[in-house]
């Protein structure tokens, strides 16, 4: 129970209380029981199939390392990773995914697999930022006064989209120069140990940009990313319909983007609290879908999607001979593997 775990549980508990304050939980439960379970099952099925699309996209990201990785290995590792996020604290899913895939395909090291996931997260952030800004610019976006906080949120999304794109262009065009500038700034403004860690992180990130240096692979990865998040947005749309929320497709993609950024915050296993507060903000505060219907969707859709990937991930972990304890320790093992392939702070001085 380190500080990250405590922070995650604390924030989740607060956000669950915050979303349910002033409401009757039994009323929310009654609305969940009154949902169209056929549509809800369809939305969960669409969301679960999305993990298959993730496995297909991962082949493109792994191509510079091993162009012929097996789909069944990628599919197993994806499910193990999301199972870990659902059951274990401190967001160990990405580490578990890299660790399990390296065991399934020994040609790909843990650090290389983890590096491909760094690129995956960058692509996800770019696509979700596009969806967020695009939804706001649509004529159907609600004309409501949401105050300075919402304005700041939109400005942050625009800055994020522009900033990440600009930094990626610099990294791709001038990788050596960027590393040298990073080293210079780190030496000047940070203590030696912290500076070395920053330099290691930058070098590790540059190693993860193998896909981005190939125009064909980058185009494929972007296309897969847009397809995946469009597909996942459909599951939100169908799920909203299951709970009587007829806000439309744009609202579904806006909600998906808000939730996508919201669940990046520290939380208890399974994104409890962060998912629900993000969905409540998008659908109730922005689109006025109604507090009870929104909460019923948030809790019902989230729980429905939680179960399949968790069971599939547990099944694959068992087949691979991994216990939850092994999965929990994957973070330390991946970090050790990454450190081993980068500069060892104990053997290097900044002045060397």
Secondary structure as UniProt FT lines:
FT   HELIX           3..20
FT   TURN            21..22
FT   HELIX           25..33
FT   HELIX           37..62
FT   TURN            63..65
FT   TURN            67..68
FT   HELIX           71..87
FT   TURN            90..91
FT   HELIX           93..104
FT   TURN            106..107
FT   HELIX           110..137
FT   TURN            139..140
FT   HELIX           147..173
FT   HELIX           175..189
FT   HELIX           192..207
FT   TURN            208..213
FT   HELIX           215..242
FT   TURN            243..244
FT   HELIX           249..262
FT   TURN            263..264
FT   HELIX           269..271
FT   TURN            272..273
FT   HELIX           274..280
FT   HELIX           281..286
FT   HELIX           291..320
FT   HELIX           324..328
FT   HELIX           330..341
FT   HELIX           345..347
FT   TURN            350..351
//
